[in-house]
């Protein structure tokens, strides 16, 4: 069983947030910062790992 991470990203201080789960946190953070994933996080421009 792979270990997993729960992460929270935001667009700016006290702004929109998104809660996600992944087994590869560095790769997932990179994907969010570069807009690689479609959906809520991309639409709201969420890219800052909290």
N, C-alpha and C positions, 0 to 999 in steps of 0.2 A: 504494500500500500504506500503510495506517494504522500509525503507531507504536503499540506496545503496552507495557503495564506489567505486571510481576509484583508482586503485593502479598501481604503476610502480615498477617492479623488475629488477635487473641487476645481472650480474655475477661478475663484479668487476668495479672499477672506470674507467669511460670512455669506458666501454665494451658494450656488447650486452644488449638490454633492451626489456621489454615486458610490454604492457599496458593491464590491465584487469579490469573487473567490477565484484563486488560481493556484497552480502548482509551480509556476515559474514567474515569480514577482518581477525580476528585472526585465524580462521580455515583455510582460504584460504592461508595465509602466511605459516602456518604449513605444509599444503599439498605441497606447492612449495619447502620448505626447505627439506622435506623428500622424494621428487621425486614421489609423489603419482599420479600426473597427467601426462598423456602422451601428447606429442606434442612439440611445439617449445621451450617452457620454459624448459622442461626436457632435450631435445636434446642439448641445449646450456648451461645447468647447471646454469640456472638463479634462484637465491634463496635469494638475498639481497633486502629487501624492501627499496625503495628509498624514 
